């Protein structure tokens, strides 16, 4: 990304108060007018338009390079934003005291400097900034070079060594937790949930380790890592009830220990997004809508200075309302929301997570399928495959391939279904994504296509249903049925009605 586009994005990310502070605090000398005019022009642009900026320079009869002006403006904005928010971050305060100590030390003003460094050490330890603690302890050792008193040097040396040992142990502990979280995240990206016994053993061991460690009253930072380990393990084991509880506990860290838990705005956003998601998975729609409507203090009133994640959170809340209708099988109500959500995505693509839009489009496909709007289902399936990068679709590849067979079966394209069976089997097998659900449907369609007798077809479906129900109850297969209820499809075929009508009939 070029510096000009970076500048545009940076300016557009600024709040009104940040822009006001920048204009009051920044100074460009005699050139201030042109810089502020460039700033205002970029703030109005939706996409970078170089010609407008060139026209501005010509109108102002300004001969300097546009690239140079933009580069200096970018650097100045960053400096002023850093200064503006410095007091909001304890980390910045510790670093400022270290810098001030260095200035005083180099002037021989050790007494003044030591007082600042003691304050810096206390704050760094309180917030567990272990890297800064290590640096401050190193600076304190330099004091001893100026001291001539044996007893003082000895006692100070012992105290510093003890703190260094304690800090090093904490760093190793945090490092191991980070490694565990990283390993679990890689597992999640590759598998999503358990696929075999080896996966189950691995996740259960991680679960046991994290549960025991939580009993030792860890710090806010360690607790966040342990909660995160539990989130990944419970998700991998498909234990959504426990997962929801852990997500809520982790979310409370946002309210109680934002800085001490080393939280960043992304975590502030994603913890709320996950909590909402798991309320839906557990069918707790009353709690879901209560959470969405109340928007408690830790949703909005946090030291998060950019509106970027606030916008993402608002999108999540709108999507969650749509999910609520879809997961309660209110297909007609959910269907009415599809155009608005599709338009919202087109207008705000930069704020959407790939995971969110992937699941939303899968639900678009499923809802239209349940209403027997097969042409629309096929459109959303093709949209999914063209809009979402392929590596993000890997966990959902079986759903897409099965959905393709089901959609064309609904459209009556038996020849298409027949021609797709073998290529689908080969493709999924080669990509090592050939799971039991896909295997089940490929075999079922082969049998269904081998006979034209409707009674025989119904008997095949009826005999296959218990196996499909058994698969749906397996923890490692449950993920497939969260976004596409294949059992309902079999039942709708048996009764000769749409899935939407089937669900309504059950009520």
C-alpha positions, 0 to 999 in steps of 0.5 A: 500500500502506497503512503498516499493511501495509508495517509487517507486511511489514517485520516479517515480513522480519526475521530472528531476530537482527534482531528480537532486536537491535531489542528490545534497541536500541529504546526508546520510554520509558514506551510501550515495552510497547505498541510491543513487543506490537504488534511481536510480534502483527504478527510472528505474523500471516499477513495484516494483521488490524486488529481484533486490533490494536484488541483489543490496545489495548482490552485494554491500555486504550491510547487513542492512535491505532493509525495513529500507533503503527504509523507510529512503530514503522515508522520506528523499525524502519527506523532500528534495522535501518540501524544494525544493518547499517551496518558490513556496507556500506562505503558506509555507512562512507564516509557516516559519515566524511563526517558525522563530518567535517562535525561536526568541521569546524563546530567548527573541528577541521580536523586531526581532520576532514581525517584522516577525510575522507582515509580516506573518500576512500580507501575510496570510491575503492577501492569506486568510489563515484564520487558520494561521491568527487565529494562528498569532493573538493568538501569537500576544496576547502573546506580551501583556503579556510582555507589561506594558503600559496600553494605548499600551496594550488597543489599541493593544487588541482592534485591535487584537479583531477586526481582530479576529472577522473579521477573524471568520466571514470570516471562517464561510462564507467559512465554509458555502460555503464549506458545500454547495459545499459538498452537491451539490457534493453529489447530483451530485454523486447520481443523476447527474442531476435533476430527479424530481421537488424537485431536481429542486427547490433545485438547483434553490435555490442554483443558486439564492444564488450563483448568488447574492453572486457573486455581492458582489465582494467576494475574489478569494477563495469565488469566486471559491466556488461560481463558483463551486456552479454554476457549479454543479447547472447548470450541474444539471439543464442541462444548458450547455450554462451557464455552459460553461461560468462559467467553463471558468470564474473559469478556469481564476482563475487558471491564475490570482489567483492560490494561492489566490483561494487556488487552487491545481494541481487537480483543475488546471487539472479538470477545463481545463478538464471540460471546454473542455468537455462543449465546446463539449457539446455545439457543439463549436468545433471551440473553442475546437480545438483552445483551444487544439491547442494553449494550452495557458499559464495557461495550462502549466505554473503554479506552478504545480511541478509534471507531474502527472496532466500534463499527465492526461491533455494530455490524456484528450486532446487526448480523446477530439479530439476523442469526437469531431469526435463522437459528430459531428457524424463522425462515421468512423473517430471516429471508426479509433481512437478506437484502439489507445485510447484503447491501450493508456488506457491499457498503462496509466491506472494510469492517467485516471479518472474513469469518463473519461474512462467510457464515452469513453467506452460508446462512443466506444459502441455507435460508433460501434453500429451506424456502425452496428458492433454489436459484437464489441458493445457487447464487449465494453458493457461487457468490461464496466461492467467488467472494471469499478467498479459497483458504478461508473456505477450507473448513466449509468445503464439505458444506459447499460441495454437499450443498451444491448436490442438494441445490441441484437436486432441488432444481431437478438437475439429476444429470448434473448431480450424477456428473458431480459425484465422482469429481466431488469425491476425488476433490475432497479426498485429495484435499484431505477434507473427505469427512463422514458427512460428505461420504454419506451424501455421495453414497446416498445420492448414488443409490438414489440416482440408481432407481427411478421408483419413488417408493424405493427412494423414500425407503433409501432415505428412511433407512439412511436417516438413523445413520445421519442422526448418529453422525449429527450427534458426534462432537467432531461432526456437529459443526456441519449441522450448525450451519446446515441441518441435513437431517431436516433435509431428509425429513422434508424429502420424506414428507414432500414439503420444504424444510421451512414448512416442515419446521412450521409443521413441527411447531 
